[in-house]
Amino acid sequence: MRRVWIALVALAGGCRGILGIESPIDLPADAGEPPAPPDTAPPSCRAWHPRALDPCTLGVPLPAIELTAGAYTYDTTTAGGKLFDDHGRTVVESPLAIEQAGGAAVAVLSIDALAIDAGATLRVIGTKPLVIAAWSTIAIDGVVDASSHLGVTDEAAHIAQNIQVGAGANAACTGATGQHGADARGVGSGGGGGGALQGLGGDAPASGAPEVAGGAGGAAIALPAILVGGCGGGSSGAAGTTATLPATKSSVAQGGAGGGAIRLVAQTQLRVAGAIHANGAGGAGGPTASSCGGGGGGAGGDVELEAATIAIDGAVTATGGGGGGGAGGSSRVPGHDGSDGAIGVDAAPGGTIADDHCGAPGGAGSSRAMLAGAAAPPAACTAGGGGGGGGAGFVIIAAGALAVNQTATISPPASIRPPP
């Protein structure tokens, strides 16, 4: 198939619309002279000046890594994190962790080069965001998954929980986390508000009889100076005394976790033919026989790409998850879960409701055209309210030369920083 490329040399032009590219953003220059490199640093560190990272402090990089077809996990919880395969065998372990502005730590993997082959999937989890600094090239033909995901852990009771939380998600989220819905007073608890990052989280409506409040969506933040994950959606209010088995009076629908945070930095070239995702998880639907509202969707996270030359003909997304649907009133029907953040340009749908009850559906997550998560529609009667959708995260690109294929997907639209 013939490939059509649109090139931006030194970011001189704005390639917007279908490509999802925004205008350049002026940032202050770094103050002061860089420290002298340690004796262990490669000589090339003096000519490499990535944003917010001094490569001369990283020492000699680890050897190049190629991940062939299969499943891998990078966990950032300890020091600079550990990469292991699907059998639990350690591929590489990094001792490097650095502090960002404000004291937030990030895990750093400093390597000669990185290649993720087609058929390979790298899950990125853990408590800290991840920076991969390659002293030559990065080639992504497989999938880098720093997203959070919701999964059903009890079919009969319809209990859905976050089964993967992206690296650095739900941290530094004051005001951006979706609020919890109010507990039921009679029948029906409030749904949770959607989480936020770049885009607002969707609100959850009031519901039940007597009426109880839904959670407000999280507040959006400005373009971050540090690497930060998305913020989670609020949980529904508790079911209360009207719950029947398998639900209990303390049953709630869990909010979706925000997407993770990952930064890929290459000294020469970074190529994305596969996919990089840091999407938020969907909100859980109300549990069976609970009359609970739905959980709010998690916001998209933060994907940052930086190199002298960047080429993208795959997908780069940081979208919000859909809110969960509210559970039924007099029936035992659960609400359906919201979908995890979309890997395309459309919004992740909110959880639906069955025909035989009157709970409210959840709001949709963000899309490339709409950064805010959608508010859930009002409940029709006494059942649980729907959860709000999660807002968009960030895709941030800094390149001396950038080429984006017309078939590529970037959602939300990328924010452009000056080239390194």
N, C-alpha and C positions, 0 to 999 in steps of 0.2 A: 504493500500500500504506500502511495506517495505521501510523504510527510510535508506539511506546510508549517513553516516556522515564522514567528514574528520576533525580531531581535531588538533589544534595547541596549545600545552601546553606551557604557558609562551612565546608564539610567537617564539619558538626555531626554527621552520622550515618555509620554504617559500612555501605556497600553491598557485600556480600561474595558468596561463592558463585559464581554463574554469571558475575558481572561481574568477578571477580578483583580485588577491592579489599581491602586490608588496613587495619588500624587506624592512626590518626595516630601519628606518631613525634615525640617532643619533641626539639628541637634547641636548642642555646644561641643566644642572641641575638648579633648582630654587635657587637663591641666598638668603642668610639671613634666620633668624628664623621666623616661622609664628607668627603672633600676638596672644596674649592670647585670648581665646574665650570669648565672652560676656556672662553674666549670663543667657541670654535667650537661648543660644545654647545647643543642646543636647550633652551629654557627648561623644557620638559616633563620633562627628565631629573631635575629636583629632586623630582618627585612620583612617580617610578618607582623602585622598590627591589627589583629581582630578586635572588634569592639568588646570592651569590658573584660578582656582576657589578655594577660601578658604571657605569651608562650615561652618566654625565656625563664619563667619560674617553674615550668612543668618538667624540666629535666629531659633525659633521653626518652623518646616515645617507645611504647611497646611495639612489637612487630605487627605487620599488616594482618588484618583479619578478613577472611572470606567465609561467609555463611552460606553453605550449600542448601539444597532443598530440605526442608524440615522445620521444626518448631524450636524456638529459642526464647529465653527470658533474660532480661537484664533487670536486676533488682538493685535499687539505689540506696537501700536502707543502711548498709554498713559502709563507712568511708566513701570511696569513690564508686562503689558498686561492684557487682559480680555478674558475669555473663555465664549462663549454663544452658546445656541442651535439654531436650525433652526427656532424657534419662537421668537428669540431675547432675551430670558431669560438668565440672567447671571448665569453661573454655578460656576465660581470662578474668583476673581480678585486679581492680585498680585501687591504689592507696590514696588517690587524689580527691580531696574535697576542698572547695574554696568558698569564701564568704562573698556574697553579693552586697551591694549597698543596703544598709539597714540590718545586716547580720544574717540574712537568710542564706543557708548553705545550699550548694549545688554539688552533685557528684560529677566528676570529670574523668572521661576516658581519653587519654592521649595516646594515639597510635599512628603508625606510619601511613596506613591507608585502610579504608573500609569498603568491602563489597558485600552486598546482600543479594544473592542470586534469585532469579525467578523460582518460585516455589518455596522460598524461605520466608518465614514470618518471625519477626522479632517483637515480642511483647516487652513493653517498658513499664515497670511498676516500681513501687517503693515510696519512701517518705520524702525524698528530695528530687527536684528536677534534675535532668541529665544533660550534660554537654559532652558531645563527642567531637574532639579536635583531631583532625587528620592532617598530617604534615605533607601530604600530597593530594590524594583524591578520595572522594566518596562516590560510590555508584550504587543506587537503590533500584534494583530490578524486581525485588520482592516487596514485602510489606513491613513497615515499621508501625506498630500498633501501640501508641501511648494513650489510647482511649480508655474510658471506663465503660463497663458493660453490666447490664441488669440480667438476672436469670432467675427462673422459678426454682425454688429449693424444696417446695412441698406442694405437689399438684392438688391434693384434696382440699387443703386449706387455702390454696392459692397464695402462698407466701413467696414474694419475690424479693431478692436481695442483690446488692452489688457484688458480683462475683469476680470482677476485676476493677481495680482502681488505678488509674494512670499515675505515673511518677509525679510526685509533687502536687497532686490534686488536692483541693479543699483546704489549702493553706493560705494564710494572709487574706482571708475573705471577710473581714469586718464590713458589714453592710451589703456585701455582694451575695451572701448566701440567702436562698429563699426562706421565708419564714414558715413555721409550722402552722397548720390549721388548728382551729379551736376544737376542743373535745366535744363530743356529742352531748346534747341536753335534750333527751327524748330520743329522736331518731335522726341519724345522719351527722357525721362529723365533717369539719371543714377540710378541704384539700390543701396541699402544700404549695407554696409559691415556687416558681422556677428560679434556678440559680443564674448568676450573671457573671460576665467578665467584660468583654467589649460591648456586648449588647445587654439590654435589660432583661431580667427574668419576667415571665408572664405571671400575672396575678391569678389567684384562685378565688372564685366567687363565694359569697355567703350561701349557706345551704341548711337543710334540716328544718325541724319544727319542734320547739321554737328555733328561730334562726340562729345559726352560729357562724362565726367569721371564718373565711378562708385566709390562707397566708398570703402576704404580699410578696411579689417578686423581688429579687435582689437588685441593687443599684449598680449601674455600669461604672467601670473605671476607665481612666485615660490610658493611652498607650504606655505600657509599663517600661520603666528603666531597667527592671530586672526580669529574669525568667520566672514566670509564675503560672501555676496551674489554674484551671477553671474552678468555679465554686458550685457547691451542691445545691440541689433543690430541697425544700422543706418537706418533712413528713406530714401525713394527715394527722388530724386530731384522733384521740383514742375513741374506741367504739362505744364505751360506756355500758350501762346495765341492760340495754336491749340486745346485746350480742348473744348469739346462741352458738353452740359447738358446730364446727371446730374453732370458731372465733372465741375470744374472751374479751372482757371489758377493757383490757389493756392493749388489744390489737390495734395496730396502725399500719398504714401503707408507707413504705420507706421511700424517701426521696432519692433521686438518682445522683451519683457522684459526678463532680466536674471532670472534664478531661485533663490529662496530664500535660507536662511541659517538657519539651525537648528542643535542643539547639544543636544543629549540625554545622560544623565549621571546617572548611577545607582550605588549605593554603593555595591550591591551584584550581581544581575543578570539582564541582558538585553536580551530579546528574541524577534526576529522579524520573525513571521510566516506569517504576512501580507505583507505590502509594505510601504516604505518610499520614497517619490519622491521629488526632488528639481530641476526639469527640466526647461529649458528655453522655452519661447513661440516661436512659428513660426512667421516668418515675413509675413506681409500682402501682398497680390497680388495687382497689379496696379488697381485702381478704374475704373469703367466702363467709356469708352470714354475719357480716360485721356492720354493715351500713356505713363503713368508713369512706371518707373521701380518698382521692388518689394522691400519690406523692408527686412533688414537683420534679420536672426534668432538670438534669445537671447541665451547666454551661459548658461550652467548648473550652478547650485548653489553649496552649500556646505552642506553636511550631515556628521555629526561627531557622532560617537558612542563610549561610554566609560563605562566600568564596570569591576568588577573582573572577571566575566564570561559572555561571549556573545555567543549566538546561533542564527544563521541565516539560515532559510530555505525558506524565502520569497524573496522579491526584494528590493534592495536599489539602486536608480539611481539618477544621476545628469548630464543628457545629454543635449546637445544643440538642439535648434529648427531649422527646415529647413527654408531657405530663400524663400521669396515670388516670384512668377513669374511676369514677366513684362507684361503690358497691350499691346493691339494691336496697330498697326500703323493707317492704314486707316479704320479699323473696329471699332466697339463699344464694342468689347469683352474684359472683364477684365482679369487680370492675376489671377491665382488661389493662394490661401494662402499656405504658408509653414506649415507643420505639427508641433505641439508642440513636445518637446523633447520626445524621445521614452522611454517607460517603460520596454523595453526588451534590447537585446544586439545589435540590428541593428540600423542604423541611421534613424532619422526622415527624410522623403523625402522632397525635396524642392517643391514649388508650380509649377504645370505644366502649359502649355499653350494650348489653343484650336487649332484645325487643321486649322482654317481659318484666322490665323494671325501669325505674325512673331516676337512676343516678345520672350524673352529668359526665360527658366525655372530657378527656384532658385536652389542654391546649397543645398546639404543634410547637416543635422546637424552631430554632433559627434556620434560615436558608441564606443563599448568597444574596438574594434580593432583600431580605428582611433580617437585620441583625438581632432584633429583639425576639424573645420567645413570646408566643401567643398566649393571651389570657384564656382560661377555660370558660366555656359558656355557662350560663346560670343553670342550676339544677331545676328539674321540672316539678319536683314535689319534695318529699321529706327525706329522700335518700342522700348519700354522701356526694359532696361536690367534687368536680374534677381538679386535677393538679395543673399548675401553670407550666408552660413550656420553658426550656432552658435557652438562655441567650447565646450569642456567638462568642467564640474566643478570638484569638489573634493568629494570623499568618503574617510573619515579618520577614522580609527579604532584603539582604544587602549584597550587591554584586557589582563588580567592575563592568561585566557584560552579562546580560540576561537574555536567554532565548526561551520563549514559551510557545509550545505547539498549540495550534488552534483547537485541538481535541483535548487539551489538558483541562483539568478541573482544579480550580483554586477557590475554596469556600471556607470562610468569608473572603471578600476581596482582600488582597495582600496590602499591607502597609510597607512602603519602601523607605529604607534607611539609606544614608549615603554609603557608597562603596567603601570597603575596608582599605 
